[in-house]
Amino acid sequence: MLHPNYYIELNKYRKLIERKNGKSSIYNGIFERYEHPVLTRNHIPLTWKYDLNIESNPYFMERLGVNAVFNAGAIKLGDTFYMVARIEGKDRKSFFGVAESKTGIDGFSFWEYPIQLPDLYPEEVNVYDMRLTQHEDGYIYGVFCSESKDTRQNDLSAAKAEAGIVRTKDLKSWERLDNLLTKRSPQQRNVVLLPDFVDGKYAFYTRPMDTFLDTGSGGGIGFGLCDDIEHAVIDEEIITSQRKFHTITEAKNGGGAVPIKTEKGYIHIAHGVRNTAAGLRYVIYAFATDLDKPWEVIAEPSGFLIEPLGKERVGDVSNVVFTNGAIVDGEDVFIYYASSDTRMHVATTTLDRLKDYVFNTPTDPLRSSDCVKQRCALIEANLKLL
């Protein structure tokens, strides 16, 4: 027998799923924010959290609670938008669930069951942050973080990160491949697979790391090639978007959404991290790489593209925005981003606006003296028009 409280909570759930999302009044000319998050922990189906049977759960308690829904890969198949979201239980373990929508900005609802990945690595404790690449070889690849205990250290919290790889054609049946091996980097997170072959090889953007938290000698976002995706090995990593002193990438940076291919180059929507008195601050920034040499940066606008604003600044890990999914739908671009490791949002723009931003926005001159000269030149040009 179903618990009567189920119907009360089901009504709340349905109202949330059916709620329309409107554009925010915040303006910058680059993209639009929206009033409501597109996924939260309240979007999780009741059947995932509660035992609905009144006899075994007379108080209608959450038996398997959910803490957060964030860091989702994204893809459009046919006329439907999909996100493969990171779902973190109250036990701190993360797993993946597929949510779909017809609009891409509201109405997202999860499938009946979360994804059950093939369990090939007994030492793997946690999985998260999947990027979805629709590759020219015909498969959809999911590249995610595979986390295990670092047994070389006595610290109980010491972890080891690798890039796990799965592939599918329908988001339902998943084949697990070998974890990526990078010979020069002990650990990897935020690895992104390019949709195109480069010189007949699979091309990855990596994040070389000395330890789980320390980029150390990594220096920025890397690029590497491998011959065999089923047993992926990268011998050499070339640094593309470099970390720089006193910038938004000073502490670390890493890949975000799968690069968007345009006639001018690949547009990357990545994340940068700097230290503040309140802790690490994560923002989203953009840059472009050459079509023929996708390891060479050809444009890098100054500063961040998206920063945490208002309620986005509060959550499990505050003052953070992070993306690992974007969808190009004709001329429209949907950037899916998480705020404070808690919930998912969407920002929308167009390819023309995104290209204009990336290729026509001035770069960071890296010194206050030069930055003020740059701004004064803009002011002077504007005053002549007034």
VODREN-776193 format. One record per residue (C-alpha): residue number from 1; residue in three letters; x, y, z. Coordinates in steps of 0.02 Angstrom, whole numbers, plus 50000, padded with zeros to 5 digits. Layout:
BEGIN
   drenti   lolo    east   north      up
      NUM    ALA       X       Y       Z
...
END
This chain:
BEGIN
   drenti   lolo    east   north      up
        1    MET   50000   50000   50000
        2    LEU   50067   50172   49953
        3    HIS   50097   50297   50091
        4    PRO   49975   50445   50080
        5    ASN   50120   50569   50093
        6    TYR   50180   50504   49925
        7    TYR   50039   50597   49837
        8    ILE   50081   50760   49927
        9    GLU   50264   50751   49876
       10    LEU   50218   50693   49700
       11    ASN   50113   50849   49676
       12    LYS   50262   50958   49726
       13    TYR   50375   50861   49606
       14    ARG   50255   50881   49460
       15    LYS   50238   51068   49489
       16    LEU   50427   51083   49486
       17    ILE   50446   50983   49326
       18    GLU   50307   51081   49240
       19    ARG   50370   51253   49294
       20    LYS   50415   51367   49149
       21    ASN   50584   51454   49148
       22    GLY   50601   51636   49099
       23    LYS   50752   51739   49054
       24    SER   50835   51840   49192
       25    SER   50847   52030   49179
       26    ILE   51037   52019   49197
       27    TYR   51115   52083   49035
       28    ASN   51288   52077   48959
       29    GLY   51251   52052   48775
       30    ILE   51345   51887   48771
       31    PHE   51218   51765   48840
       32    GLU   51055   51754   48938
       33    ARG   51038   51684   49112
       34    TYR   50873   51607   49171
       35    GLU   50770   51633   49328
       36    HIS   50769   51452   49387
       37    PRO   50894   51310   49393
       38    VAL   50858   51173   49266
       39    LEU   50902   51029   49382
       40    THR   50907   51018   49572
       41    ARG   50899   50879   49699
       42    ASN   50710   50906   49702
       43    HIS   50704   50846   49521
       44    ILE   50756   50672   49579
       45    PRO   50609   50550   49564
       46    LEU   50528   50502   49728
       47    THR   50557   50318   49687
       48    TRP   50744   50348   49698
       49    LYS   50735   50414   49877
       50    TYR   50586   50342   49970
       51    ASP   50519   50172   50011
       52    LEU   50339   50206   49957
       53    ASN   50268   50059   50055
       54    ILE   50176   50120   50211
       55    GLU   50209   49956   50301
       56    SER   50399   49962   50285
       57    ASN   50411   50152   50292
       58    PRO   50269   50213   50404
       59    TYR   50344   50386   50429
       60    PHE   50382   50408   50243
       61    MET   50566   50443   50274
       62    GLU   50698   50465   50141
       63    ARG   50793   50302   50142
       64    LEU   50921   50348   50008
       65    GLY   50931   50537   50007
       66    VAL   51009   50648   49873
       67    ASN   51120   50795   49918
       68    ALA   51150   50881   49750
       69    VAL   51129   50870   49561
       70    PHE   51266   50957   49462
       71    ASN   51408   50950   49333
       72    ALA   51308   50875   49189
       73    GLY   51367   50826   49017
       74    ALA   51244   50873   48879
       75    ILE   51192   50816   48706
       76    LYS   51045   50835   48588
       77    LEU   50981   50682   48497
       78    GLY   50837   50707   48377
       79    ASP   50722   50838   48451
       80    THR   50767   50803   48633
       81    PHE   50895   50883   48748
       82    TYR   50984   50766   48868
       83    MET   51093   50794   49019
       84    VAL   51194   50659   49103
       85    ALA   51202   50735   49276
       86    ARG   51314   50700   49424
       87    ILE   51200   50650   49566
       88    GLU   51277   50649   49739
       89    GLY   51191   50546   49872
       90    LYS   51192   50596   50055
       91    ASP   51326   50462   50073
       92    ARG   51442   50572   49965
       93    LYS   51448   50443   49825
       94    SER   51410   50509   49652
       95    PHE   51326   50421   49507
       96    PHE   51249   50470   49341
       97    GLY   51070   50496   49286
       98    VAL   50995   50546   49119
       99    ALA   50871   50691   49118
      100    GLU   50780   50747   48961
      101    SER   50685   50900   48901
      102    LYS   50603   50959   48741
      103    THR   50651   51142   48765
      104    GLY   50824   51132   48843
      105    ILE   50779   51266   48970
      106    ASP   50640   51185   49073
      107    GLY   50541   51025   49094
      108    PHE   50692   50915   49128
      109    SER   50644   50748   49205
      110    PHE   50750   50596   49246
      111    TRP   50730   50426   49169
      112    GLU   50659   50285   49274
      113    TYR   50829   50221   49331
      114    PRO   51003   50299   49351
      115    ILE   51145   50236   49240
      116    GLN   51227   50074   49297
      117    LEU   51402   50081   49225
      118    PRO   51499   49920   49198
      119    ASP   51600   49893   49357
      120    LEU   51773   49848   49293
      121    TYR   51882   49930   49426
      122    PRO   51861   49858   49603
      123    GLU   51968   50000   49675
      124    GLU   51853   50134   49600
      125    VAL   51755   50219   49739
      126    ASN   51675   50368   49652
      127    VAL   51630   50427   49476
      128    TYR   51578   50602   49419
      129    ASP   51579   50744   49292
      130    MET   51546   50656   49127
      131    ARG   51577   50745   48961
      132    LEU   51477   50679   48813
      133    THR   51563   50680   48642
      134    GLN   51469   50631   48484
      135    HIS   51621   50569   48390
      136    GLU   51641   50553   48204
      137    ASP   51673   50366   48227
      138    GLY   51486   50345   48262
      139    TYR   51490   50323   48451
      140    ILE   51441   50440   48592
      141    TYR   51584   50438   48718
      142    GLY   51570   50480   48901
      143    VAL   51732   50534   48983
      144    PHE   51722   50553   49172
      145    CYS   51825   50556   49330
      146    SER   51861   50386   49406
      147    GLU   51916   50410   49587
      148    SER   52001   50286   49701
      149    LYS   52098   50288   49863
      150    ASP   52280   50338   49845
      151    THR   52360   50192   49935
      152    ARG   52532   50271   49925
      153    GLN   52485   50398   50059
      154    ASN   52436   50375   50241
      155    ASP   52310   50517   50232
      156    LEU   52136   50438   50234
      157    SER   52069   50575   50119
      158    ALA   52207   50555   49988
      159    ALA   52129   50511   49822
      160    LYS   52185   50462   49647
      161    ALA   52096   50526   49492
      162    GLU   52094   50446   49321
      163    ALA   51990   50475   49164
      164    GLY   51861   50338   49141
      165    ILE   51790   50307   48967
      166    VAL   51624   50232   48914
      167    ARG   51533   50231   48748
      168    THR   51355   50212   48691
      169    LYS   51238   50247   48546
      170    ASP   51077   50274   48643
      171    LEU   51126   50332   48820
      172    LYS   51051   50167   48882
      173    SER   51179   50032   48846
      174    TRP   51355   50080   48900
      175    GLU   51518   49993   48858
      176    ARG   51660   50023   48979
      177    LEU   51832   50045   48903
      178    ASP   52002   50053   48988
      179    ASN   52038   50208   49089
      180    LEU   52148   50334   49000
      181    LEU   52334   50317   49036
      182    THR   52443   50472   49021
      183    LYS   52625   50424   49039
      184    ARG   52688   50592   49098
      185    SER   52546   50639   49216
      186    PRO   52513   50538   49375
      187    GLN   52331   50595   49386
      188    GLN   52196   50662   49270
      189    ARG   52030   50752   49290
      190    ASN   51922   50858   49174
      191    VAL   51973   50761   49019
      192    VAL   51878   50804   48859
      193    LEU   51873   50703   48697
      194    LEU   51871   50804   48536
      195    PRO   51730   50752   48416
      196    ASP   51851   50740   48268
      197    PHE   52000   50631   48227
      198    VAL   52167   50723   48220
      199    ASP   52290   50641   48101
      200    GLY   52182   50485   48111
      201    LYS   52197   50479   48301
      202    TYR   52082   50512   48449
      203    ALA   52118   50683   48523
      204    PHE   52099   50723   48708
      205    TYR   52112   50884   48807
      206    THR   52184   50836   48976
      207    ARG   52220   50916   49145
      208    PRO   52393   50855   49198
      209    MET   52404   50840   49388
      210    ASP   52540   50790   49509
      211    THR   52415   50743   49645
      212    PHE   52226   50743   49665
      213    LEU   52220   50926   49716
      214    ASP   52385   50995   49653
      215    THR   52413   51033   49469
      216    GLY   52597   51054   49512
      217    SER   52700   51047   49353
      218    GLY   52543   51026   49245
      219    GLY   52540   51208   49194
      220    GLY   52369   51212   49112
      221    ILE   52254   51118   48994
      222    GLY   52347   50984   48898
      223    PHE   52321   50903   48728
      224    GLY   52367   50727   48676
      225    LEU   52332   50595   48546
      226    CYS   52303   50408   48557
      227    ASP   52285   50272   48426
      228    ASP   52167   50153   48514
      229    ILE   52016   50221   48609
      230    GLU   51980   50050   48686
      231    HIS   52151   50051   48770
      232    ALA   52188   50238   48770
      233    VAL   52368   50287   48805
      234    ILE   52439   50463   48782
      235    ASP   52628   50473   48773
      236    GLU   52646   50662   48762
      237    GLU   52540   50807   48822
      238    ILE   52559   50981   48748
      239    ILE   52499   51126   48857
      240    THR   52368   51232   48770
      241    SER   52279   51359   48882
      242    GLN   52413   51400   49010
      243    ARG   52390   51452   49190
      244    LYS   52452   51629   49222
      245    PHE   52494   51730   49377
      246    HIS   52358   51845   49445
      247    THR   52224   51787   49324
      248    ILE   52066   51682   49337
      249    THR   52170   51525   49302
      250    GLU   52309   51557   49427
      251    ALA   52272   51409   49543
      252    LYS   52216   51287   49408
      253    ASN   52113   51269   49251
      254    GLY   52033   51128   49157
      255    GLY   51923   51081   49011
      256    GLY   51737   51106   49019
      257    ALA   51613   51072   48881
      258    VAL   51662   50976   48724
      259    PRO   51740   51105   48604
      260    ILE   51621   51185   48479
      261    LYS   51684   51177   48300
      262    THR   51664   51337   48198
      263    GLU   51741   51396   48035
      264    LYS   51859   51506   48138
      265    GLY   51919   51372   48258
      266    TYR   51866   51263   48403
      267    ILE   51782   51364   48541
      268    HIS   51819   51298   48715
      269    ILE   51712   51337   48867
      270    ALA   51825   51292   49012
      271    HIS   51846   51329   49197
      272    GLY   51976   51430   49290
      273    VAL   52015   51437   49476
      274    ARG   52100   51566   49585
      275    ASN   52133   51581   49771
      276    THR   52039   51710   49873
      277    ALA   52025   51752   50058
      278    ALA   51862   51653   50056
      279    GLY   51939   51502   49971
      280    LEU   51946   51443   49790
      281    ARG   51838   51537   49664
      282    TYR   51786   51443   49507
      283    VAL   51730   51535   49351
      284    ILE   51698   51488   49170
      285    TYR   51803   51561   49030
      286    ALA   51821   51537   48843
      287    PHE   51961   51522   48716
      288    ALA   51985   51455   48540
      289    THR   52108   51336   48460
      290    ASP   52160   51312   48280
      291    LEU   52060   51189   48173
      292    ASP   52215   51110   48097
      293    LYS   52322   51122   48254
      294    PRO   52194   51104   48395
      295    TRP   52330   51120   48527
      296    GLU   52369   51300   48474
      297    VAL   52268   51439   48558
      298    ILE   52218   51572   48430
      299    ALA   52100   51679   48536
      300    GLU   52076   51704   48723
      301    PRO   51959   51841   48785
      302    SER   52010   51930   48944
      303    GLY   51931   51870   49106
      304    PHE   51783   51758   49138
      305    LEU   51630   51718   49034
      306    ILE   51516   51660   49176
      307    GLU   51538   51694   49362
      308    PRO   51432   51641   49512
      309    LEU   51299   51774   49546
      310    GLY   51167   51793   49681
      311    LYS   51098   51627   49743
      312    GLU   51222   51536   49631
      313    ARG   51359   51585   49754
      314    VAL   51285   51480   49895
      315    GLY   51292   51292   49908
      316    ASP   51396   51142   49957
      317    VAL   51554   51221   49887
      318    SER   51515   51405   49877
      319    ASN   51574   51535   49750
      320    VAL   51586   51408   49609
      321    VAL   51521   51390   49432
      322    PHE   51574   51241   49326
      323    THR   51526   51173   49156
      324    ASN   51553   51008   49069
      325    GLY   51410   51017   48943
      326    ALA   51351   51127   48800
      327    ILE   51234   51097   48654
      328    VAL   51234   51180   48484
      329    ASP   51059   51175   48409
      330    GLY   51064   51258   48239
      331    GLU   51121   51436   48277
      332    ASP   51078   51424   48462
      333    VAL   51200   51374   48598
      334    PHE   51146   51305   48768
      335    ILE   51281   51311   48902
      336    TYR   51240   51202   49051
      337    TYR   51330   51249   49210
      338    ALA   51324   51203   49393
      339    SER   51329   51326   49536
      340    SER   51417   51290   49700
      341    ASP   51418   51101   49672
      342    THR   51231   51100   49707
      343    ARG   51118   51130   49555
      344    MET   51115   51149   49366
      345    HIS   51079   51307   49264
      346    VAL   51074   51351   49080
      347    ALA   51137   51503   48987
      348    THR   51089   51530   48805
      349    THR   51173   51624   48664
      350    THR   51201   51606   48477
      351    LEU   51350   51547   48377
      352    ASP   51373   51722   48303
      353    ARG   51376   51803   48475
      354    LEU   51491   51671   48546
      355    LYS   51613   51690   48401
      356    ASP   51606   51880   48416
      357    TYR   51645   51867   48602
      358    VAL   51789   51744   48582
      359    PHE   51874   51822   48431
      360    ASN   51840   52008   48458
      361    THR   51857   52031   48646
      362    PRO   52029   52098   48695
      363    THR   52151   51981   48782
      364    ASP   52214   52007   48959
      365    PRO   52370   52118   48953
      366    LEU   52418   52042   49122
      367    ARG   52469   52205   49211
      368    SER   52360   52335   49297
      369    SER   52449   52477   49207
      370    ASP   52413   52401   49037
      371    CYS   52235   52352   49087
      372    VAL   52190   52532   49128
      373    LYS   52266   52591   48964
      374    GLN   52160   52463   48875
      375    ARG   52003   52524   48963
      376    CYS   52043   52708   48935
      377    ALA   52063   52674   48749
      378    LEU   51887   52600   48748
      379    ILE   51818   52750   48844
      380    GLU   51903   52873   48727
      381    ALA   51831   52786   48574
      382    ASN   51657   52787   48651
      383    LEU   51664   52971   48700
      384    LYS   51696   53017   48520
      385    LEU   51530   52938   48475
      386    LEU   51430   53032   48607
END
